[in-house]
Amino acid sequence: MIKLIPINAESAPEALGGYTQALAVEGASRLLFISGQIPQTREGTVPEGFEAQCRLAWSNVVAAVREAGLEVSSLVKVTTFLSDRRYADLNGAIRREVLGEHAPALTVIIAEIFDSEWLLEIEAVAAG
């Protein structure tokens, strides 16, 4: 049985916003590395606006996790690349909506995204 153990050092800044400083994984028999998921449908459609793109990118992450026979609670590390820091609050709100109480290790990076139409990209690691 997999056991996720949050690690939050008292000597380091407190993890705020639905994540943990580190997450130890015990009892996992496999790891799933999820490539950067983009805000694009299988048919190639990219929705307008950050909220729609963020929800689609998360939907693509969840699809990969479930296809592997896991759940979002199996996510141990999430890295989100945002095209602009003004999307940070909405990104966090949607992430918390998708993950609920689950708090994986998390990094958010402001970066130039590969396709200028995309406003974000999300990569992740899950354990099962």
Stockholm file with secondary structure:
# STOCKHOLM 1.0

chainA/1-128         MIKLIPINAESAPEALGGYTQALAVEGASRLLFISGQIPQTREGTVPEGFEAQCRLAWSNVVAAVREAGLEVSSLVKVTTFLSDRRYADLNGAIRREVLGEHAPALTVIIAEIFDSEWLLEIEAVAAG
#=GR chainA/1-128 SS CCEEEEECCTTSCCCCSSCBSEEEEESCSCEEEEEEECSCCTTSCCCSSHHHHHHHHHHHHHHHHHHTTCCGGGEEEEEEEESCGGGHHHHHHHHHHHHTTCCCEEEEEECCCSSTTCSEEEEEEEEC
#=GC SS_cons         CCEEEEECCTTSCCCCSSCBSEEEEESCSCEEEEEEECSCCTTSCCCSSHHHHHHHHHHHHHHHHHHTTCCGGGEEEEEEEESCGGGHHHHHHHHHHHHTTCCCEEEEEECCCSSTTCSEEEEEEEEC
//
